[in-house]
Amino acid sequence: SLMERADDPETQVLLAESLYRCGNLLGALERYHQIVEHDHDDGEAWVQLGCVRAELNELDAAAEAFRIALIVQPDDPDAHWHLA
């Protein structure tokens, strides 16, 4: 997919999720950063970025990602839950 559709947002999300599930937190972190740089209004990507940051024990950065997710999508229950 990356060779044929490297710029496709869905491909990037699937790769980030795959890296996360395989335990490659730094790889997932890099992909989620690329996703939000490409589409700053992707609330789900901000939530996932916050989750990865939390697992890396980067709690201030995680909270900031959840806050951005709530700016983008104020009613997102996952962002509210993770921030709390």
N, C-alpha and C positions, 0 to 999 in steps of 0.2 A: 504493500500500500504506500509506503513512504517513497518508493522509487517512482511510482506512477502518480501519486497524489500528495506530494510532500506538503503543499500549501493548504490542503483541505482541512478545515477545522475539525471535522468529525474524525479524521485519521489521527490528528494530534491528540484528541480526547481519548480515543481508544488506546493509543500508545501510552499515554500518561497513566491510564487506569491499569493497563497490563504491567507496566513497570512497578506501579504501587503494589499490585497484588503479588508480584514476584519478590517483593521486599526491597526493591531498588528505590529507596526513598529519594536519594539525590537525583536519580534520573527522572523520577516522577516530578520532583520539584522543578527541575529545569523545563520539562514539557509544560507544566501548568503555568510557569512564568511566561513561556512563549505564547500560550493560549490567551492569557489576559493582556499581554502586550499587543496581540493582534486584535482582540475584541475586549476592550476594557469593561464592557457591559455584560460580560458572561458571568452572571452571579454564581452559577454552579461551579465554574472553574475557580472562582474566588473561595468558595466554601472548601473545595477539595485542596486548594493551596493551603488554606488554614489548617486543615486536618493533617497534611503532611508536615507543616511547620510544627504543629503540636506534637506529633510523634518524634520529631527531631529535638523536642524540648526547647523550641524557640517560641516561647509562649507569647511574648510581646508581638512578634511578627505574625503569629497565628491570630491573635486578637485583632490586629489591624486588618488582616485579610477578611475576617468575619465581618468587621465593621464596613469594609468596602462592599462586601456582598450585600449587606443590609441597605446601603445607599442605593445600590443597583436594583435590588429586589427587596423592598422593605417588608414584605409579608413572607419571606422565605423561612419556613419553620426550622430547617436544618441550620441555617446561619444563626438564628436566635438561640437554638439549643446548644450549639457548639460554643458560641460566645459566652453563654451563661456558665 
